């Protein structure tokens, strides 16, 4: 399902204009992104939790040459599915 398909589903289910659904969806994504940038967790009860975790620096290999390379530490966004979502997809 694409972003456009989700917006169309919102329009259909909520009975609102496409421009309103697009703004609402964009606002939701911006709010989640902003919170994660601040290091905050975002919990959507029944759906799941978005959080930032730190990935440690490590050594890796260049698959083409086999040379060892250094991979620096970085922050990554993680998603952990909630119980309702897990149960729905089983």
FENBEL-V317324 format. One record per residue. N is the residue number from 0. RES is the residue in one letter. PSI is psi as a letter, one per 40 degrees, with the letter a starting at -180 (none if undefined). OMEGA is omega in whole degrees, -180 to 180 (NA if undefined). D_CENTER is the distance of its C-alpha to the mean C-alpha in whole Angstrom. Layout:
# FENBEL-V317324
n = [N:N]
res = [RES:RES]
psi = [PSI:PSI]
omega = [OMEGA:OMEGA]
d_center = [D_CENTER:D_CENTER]
This chain:
# FENBEL-V317324
n = [0:1:2:3:4:5:6:7:8:9:10:11:12:13:14:15:16:17:18:19:20:21:22:23:24:25:26:27:28:29:30:31:32:33:34:35:36:37:38:39:40:41:42:43:44:45:46:47:48:49:50:51:52:53:54:55:56:57:58:59:60:61:62:63:64:65:66:67:68:69:70:71:72:73:74:75:76:77:78:79:80:81:82:83:84:85:86:87:88:89]
res = [X:X:X:X:X:X:X:X:X:X:X:X:X:X:X:X:X:X:X:X:X:X:X:X:X:X:X:X:X:X:X:X:X:X:X:X:X:X:X:X:X:X:X:X:X:X:X:X:X:X:X:X:X:X:X:X:X:X:X:X:X:X:X:X:X:X:X:X:X:X:X:X:X:X:X:X:X:X:X:X:X:X:X:X:X:X:X:X:X:X]
psi = [h:i:d:d:d:d:d:d:d:d:d:d:d:e:f:i:i:d:d:d:d:d:d:d:d:d:d:d:d:d:d:d:d:d:d:d:d:e:e:i:i:h:h:g:h:e:d:a:h:h:i:h:i:h:h:i:i:i:i:a:i:h:d:d:d:e:i:h:i:h:h:i:i:i:i:i:h:i:h:h:i:i:d:d:d:d:d:d:e:none]
omega = [-179:177:-179:179:178:179:178:179:177:179:-178:-175:-175:-180:179:179:-180:-179:178:179:179:179:-180:-180:179:179:179:180:179:179:178:-180:-180:179:179:177:179:-180:-179:173:174:-178:174:-173:-180:-180:180:-177:173:179:177:174:-178:176:-177:174:-178:176:179:179:172:-176:-178:-175:-178:180:176:178:178:177:-176:177:179:175:179:176:178:175:176:-178:176:-176:-179:180:178:-179:-178:-175:178:NA]
d_center = [14:14:13:16:17:15:17:20:19:19:22:24:23:23:26:25:25:23:23:22:19:18:18:17:13:13:14:11:9:11:12:8:8:12:12:10:12:15:14:13:12:10:12:12:15:16:12:10:9:7:9:10:13:16:17:20:23:24:26:26:28:28:28:31:33:32:32:31:28:27:23:22:20:16:13:10:7:7:6:10:11:14:17:18:15:16:20:19:18:21]
